Structures are given as C-alpha cells and as structure tokens.
C-alpha cells in the first residue's frame, strides 16, 4: 500500500484546494450582480486601435489656452503641464519644475499632470506609473470654453480618461469625469493624482509653508530639512474606512497612544511668502474616497509639495474560510464619483492660512452650509457645553445592573449651583438618558431611564434649562449598535464589510466588548421610527455623535455601496431629523454635515503634532467663527487645564466639560471606565473660574470673525477680530509687557485696535 501514499497526498492537496476554491467563491461571491468595470470590446477597440492614427507632435512650450478678468491659463501639451497667471499680481503658479533635482522615477512624476496606480491581474498590489513614463500613449487636446480637454490613452495598459481644466473666476477647476474612464480586462485603476507639483517649492528657497487639514490645522514650513524627515503626511479625508480596513492596534486607547486627528475638511494649501501669494486646493468631487498628501523637503525629493490622491479602488483581505486565512483582492468596481479639484489663488492680505480659511468659508456658504452673513453681534454671555452622563450599565456577577450617575434632579441642582456662581447659557447633552443607559442599548429606545427620574422630572429639567438661557440636548447616535439592544438584529441591521463579514469594532471594555455599525439604510429606518416617539416624549433637541464624522463602505446585497453613498444616506437621514428638532448639535461634524449643525461639539484645538509640522493653527475655528457656536473638547481630560483654557481663548472656542454627579470610580466596571475625572463636586470651582475667564475674553468678540493672528514673541500670540477687538494670549510663566500694557503670565488681554 505504500506505493499509493502519493495518491493520498495528492487527494489531500486536492481536497484543500477545493475547499479554498469553495470558500473563495462563497466569500468573493460569484455573484452575477457585481461585474467588473470593464469596457465593451467595441469601446476598447475604438479607444485603443491596433494601429493608432498618426498624431501631431505635442508642443513642449507653454501657450495660452484661456483668460478671464482674474487669471490666465497656459498649457504645455507634451506633459499637460499648466501655468496659472494671477493677473492682479502677475505671479505665476506652475505645475512643473524646469530642471528638477530628482532621479528618473521622481523626475517623470514631477513632469506629469497625471499619475496613476493600477492593479494588474497578476498582482493585487498597486503599481505606479505616470503620463511621462508611459511611452506608448496618445494624448489629444482640444479647446473648450475657458480651458482645455485632454483625452489620454495608456495603450499598453488599456486605461484611458479625459482631463478637463478650465478657469472659473479666480479659480481653476481640474476634473476627470467618471464617464470618461475606460478600462480593459487586465489592468484596473487603483488611484489617481493630478498636478501634484502645482506650487511646489525647493527646500527653503521661498519663505512660506504648506497647509494641511490635520486636526484644527497645521503648517509645514519650507526649509532645508537636511534629511531629518523620512515620512510624509498622508491621511484619508474623513478618516479610516472601516468597511474595508482592518482595525489597527493603535485603535486601543488603553495603551496610552493618542489617535491622530482626521482631516474633516477636504483642503490643502501652499503659501509663497505670507501676505504675498497663496493657493488653496479644495477636493470638490471624489472627496469621500481620497487622501491628502503633504511631502516636506527631504522625503524622497528636496521639494515641498501637497495634493490629493483619489482612491478609485482599494485592495483588501478576503477570507477564504473561517480558519484558513485569506487572499488579497481589489474592488471590482470603481468608486462612482467624478474626481475634481478646485484651486483658489490668493494674494496680498489673503495670502496665508487665514485667507485660505476665509476662502473656504465662502465656498461653504455657496454650498449652503452657512448663512451668507455671520450671526449678529450680541451682548449675551458666552455659552458653556456640559456632557452629562446619566445612566450606565455595570457588569454584575450574574446580571448587569444600572448605575444612575446623574439623575434629572441632580443635574438640575448642578445647573442651579453654577447659575448662582454666574455660569450662564448651559448647553447640556444628556448621555444615557434612555432606558438601559448609555452603553449597550443602541439603537437606543426612546424611553426615559426610570432610575434617573420620571417623565415629569425630565420635562421639568428641560424647562429649567430653558429658563437659564440654555438648551437640553438628548444624546443620539445613528451609527453604532449592540447585539444586546432589543431594537437591533445584527442579521437584519448590521453593515457588511466588503469581505462580506459583519462590520464590528472592539470597544476594549469589559461589559460590551464589541459593537456593530448599522447599515446606512437601517440607520435611516431608526430615525423614521424615532421621529414620532421624540415628539411624544417632548424631545425637541438632539446631539448626534459618531454619525456626523464616520463614513464607511458597505456591501448591500451583492453590490458595494461606497462612502459617497453612505454620506448621501446620512444626508437624507439628517434631512428627516432636522425639521423635527428646534435645535441640533453635532460632535466633530465633517464639512458635508455643517448645514445641519446648530452647535458643534468637541472641535479640536490642536493638530496631531507630527514631527515635520512647524505650527498648529486654528484653521477650522477661523472657518466657523461668527457663523456657528463651537465648543472645545472636554477640559477635564487634558493634562494641563490652564493652558487649554488659554487655547480656548486663542481659538475662540467655548469651554466644555464631561460631568457626573456621582464619583467617577463607580464607572470602573462599565464601558465608561475611561471617564476617570468627572465628579461635579471636584470640578465645580474650576468650571466657575474657567467660565468667567473665557467669558471675559470671548464675550467682546462673540460673533465677530478672525481677521489676523500673529506671534508677538515666543509664547505670546495676538488674534485680531472684525469688530476692532484683539486678544493677546500669554502662554509663558512670566508676564509680557507691550505698549498696550502688561499681559499677566498664563493670562490674556483684550484691547481695541485699528483695522
């Protein structure tokens, strides 16, 4: 029988291969509904003929192709490079560098108007190429109104697209229409980069900086870094896509690592001499599936450059069984959006990050996110935001129990005490107000937790807060869900990742160790079901968490719903909710949610402080100031509260606290165990002193806009407002003396200035 051992081994290997094939079919789904985006044979034959027609030589010189009252657009046909002339200043912005200091790979990238990553059938890892590197290509340029259209064909790859560039007032719009993309069967687009070196500088040859949308905003100063920086800024707009990405180890906040801030605004910029020349880039279409890139001098090249990278397809790990690992595959279908960048060219006083923020705010106004004018001036005291934890679930030996951390009566008493001490206009978010408490119940029942009080107690609380000039928001979240919720079935309501697994994330807590994301369609249904219940309970204001800033792809039936489709679903969801509410607050909303947010919570005052950044700036606050009330992250979770108060004053942010009536040690065995310093009794004195200090500083500029920000000396910054007021903030441990008087150590001064 030993002569047949090889047959047994062969059969075993065959059985394993069959299992792999079966599960690959099961998970990768041989569904007929999800077909690859491959052009028809007729389209491919027309786009990539065996014998392409002779093409006139493309010019290597710049020629003018468009002009309006503000700008002139010039084109170099062989690389599709552009120059943009600002007619007011005469300054020229170029997408190319005449004699680049780089190796051939980067040389071609620098010269190319368009670079792509693509997947090859033989390799699921993306491969980079560009317009210059591809020798077997065709480019046909035709004029259009105020610009040009280039039809591009990478013949060997069987990939093609149109590039459209045109002037619109003081802006240049660069677009790749989705309908223009052609792909053959063997090569599939992964990503696309347009004009990466537009406005690029070398080392410290020009005085200026790049702007990146990290947290509140950050600058990367132009300098000869002498090779000390090895990594670039690279982040997905709106954060990670949990529908396709694997949760990272750093997602565990218990290890002490702080997650980097996300890019909540799809913008980037270059400044060539502050107060002289600047360029703002807005990722207009395709932003839901795009990255912002920022390369400082010394990272691969001696140049400083920033741009966007559009993600057309992504690769992911597809399980082949529940135990046998998986294989890397890429998405069959392209993300459905056009890819469009809008560039603004600024000069004079607007040539800096403040001018960029003003320009972006104007863009948002045109999009309907803000009213056309800021809120009218007011003599009112500033508001204060209080996150208050009502009920939480504690792990028990046999059954879990409810811990009432702040009852309705206790909350009312807390607010009365603060009011007596001069704290006005409380904006209160009541977390864990619903039956079962804050954790493990979502989608939460629209029913008051009886351990916190009766319906009459809640109604009385609402009335009392209104008397105090404040607002009571009931906490809501239309994204996360728990299997323990009586209002949720994972089978029916959970989103599915692209690999067909349920979208679950760890909480790293002991009571409820994991949670789901609801599908966007299920979230909409939850809102529909809740609307009438909110009305019956007298709930007229909600504060929405997670949903305003979380975006993911999901598999719906046999098709993939992209992040842009999730954003559209959430927009519809908020469109249903907003009219039913007298006011709506949002935690850290992305730009597309701003139209629905009356107040903005947990707005970052810092950047992630990457080593290559030179300064964090209040870009987001400049955009918002005067148009929306925005509140800082809770001060009681910072190591140095005093300096955070000064940061609030500098950035125009209103104060915020996370509070409980009961001592926080009672949360040790709950999903809120990371709330470790919340007792009202411990923080009352600090709340009163902080409010009075910030009110003294920000009341005079409450609805003014920021016009100027400058460092007077190390640790002393001055922010000037549109109403002729200025704030000087001194972060130093010693006083600062100026012609306008002395600013105390760790203090501030309000003064009048001439604009």
PyMOL commands that set and color helices and strands:
alter all, ss='L'
color gray80, all
select helices_A, chain A and resi 2-28+41-47+104-111+178-180+249-251+253-255+287-289+348-350+353-366+408-420+450-452+455-467+490-493+520-537+563-578+591-596+619-624+635-637+641-651+664-667+680-701
alter helices_A, ss='H'
color red, helices_A
select strands_A, chain A and resi 62-67+71-76+81-86+92-94+114-120+123-130+137-144+147-154+159-168+171-176+182-183+187-194+201-202+208-212+218-221+233-236+267-272+277-285+290-295+303-311+315-319+326-330+339-347+384-389+391-394+401-404+426-431+471-477+480-481+504-506+514-517+541-545+554-556+559-561+583-587+599-601+615-616+629-630+656-659+706-713+716-721+725-730+736-738+741-743+747-752
alter strands_A, ss='S'
color yellow, strands_A
deselect
rebuild
show_as cartoon
